Amino acid sequence: MNLVYLVPLILLPWLSDVPGQPRDTDLTATAQRLAQEIIILDTHVDTPYRLWNNPEDISNHTEKGDFDYPRARQGGLNALFMAVFTSPETERKGTARALADSLIDMVEGFPVKWPEKFEIVSTVEAVRRTSRGEKIAILLGMENAAPIAGDLRNLEYFYGRGVRYITLAHAEDNHICDSSFDDSRTWKGVSPFGRAVIKEMNRLGIMIDVSHISDDAFYQVMELSEAPVIASHSGCRHFTPGWERNMSDDMISLLAEKGGVIHINFGSIFVNDDCRRRFSEGQQRAERFAKENNLGWRDKRVREIWTEYLKENPIGFADISDVANHIDHVIELVGVNHVGFGSDFDGLGDSLPVGLKDVSDYPNLIHELLKKGHSEKDIENICSGNLFRVMKEVERVSKAMKERN
């Protein structure tokens, strides 16, 4: 979930005639073939949040949303982490764990309702096995560590329920660490309890997700974690200067040095600075109104201010080439082994780039990468191989830590 959790509530032709270079029609065919042959694993899709209040039959084509089975198969999607999202408000109310359980229950119901279309998995081997057939493999990621609720035993509990990564914070500081969206800087990084959480996640084999957390928290996580970490849905700050939600070149370099992967968010505000600035201006206007009137983000009047701003100042749309540029920037900076797809589908409202509107459009992004000269092997690593490496290494570290103890 991105654009701060308020947003879902309101809300190229190219043809080469150069000898030796493939024509666009050839690249399109290659992209379509690759999308069906290689494993595509998206690390962040917010379908549970989308369906919580608006149930739909995702086994068939749905009118709303970015994900359903037919479109996923059309786009070549083999596996995805469905995000178990809990808002900062649920932590304040003490309802985060209960909501997380309910969302996991919902996801577990998908293969029960549609056993020929979905399967819940938790390992690389299971993803590979499932991908050989017609089923889509569902993995679980927890967005916001609020459901841990100050009790380390909850980490093992949610690991047992299939959660394989946890995004440490969301739009506000929580009891684990500080958020990139929150100026309070409660812990100046990671809380004392958060340090214990990181160690226990390493021991259990749960990937640490640094999307959403503050810069100070990121650097402390990198010092504390024995295993590589991921950013499940972020972008490159190189293209959005000053925006802490995206990662700086130094952060991406350190992430890669420690063996991790940044998965590029497809959202227009993540990949295009004009869109990001318009969004930030509207966000600031709504924040000022909320503060002046002592209102919460979910208050109807705050949402009306936000909606009115969007009508007068549309955020606009990035282009699919912007997403490819972020991927390319990571590759130029640290190599091809440290980048992947983290779309944030179903969590962005109507703010996806031209050419990349839903899960049927992965071939379009592969086409962009082919245009940039990336090999089929490199594209396979971007689509899933890089994350598979991290998952295996996290399992290895977990085993080593348990053997030490």
Secondary structure, 3 states (H helix, E strand, C coil): CCCCCCHHHHCCCCCCCCCCCCCHHHHHHHHHHHHHHCCEEEEEECHHHHHHHCCCCCCCCCCCCCCCHHHHHHHCEEEEEEEEECCHHHHHHCCHHHHHHHHHHHHHHHHHHCCCCEEECCCHHHHHHHHCCCCEEEEEEEECCHHHCCCCHHHHHHHHCCEEEEECCCCCCCCCECECCCCCCCCCCECHHHHHHHHHHHHHCCEEECCCECHHHHHHHHHHCCCCCEEEEECECCCCCCCCCCECHHHHHHHHHCCCEEEECCCHHHHCHHHHHHHHHHHHHHHHHHHHCCCCCCCHHHHHHHHHHHHHCCCCCCEHHHHHHHHHHHHHHHCHHHEEECCCECCCCCCCCECCCCHHHHHHHHHHHHHCCCCHHHHHHHHHHHHHHHHHHHHHHHHHHHHHC
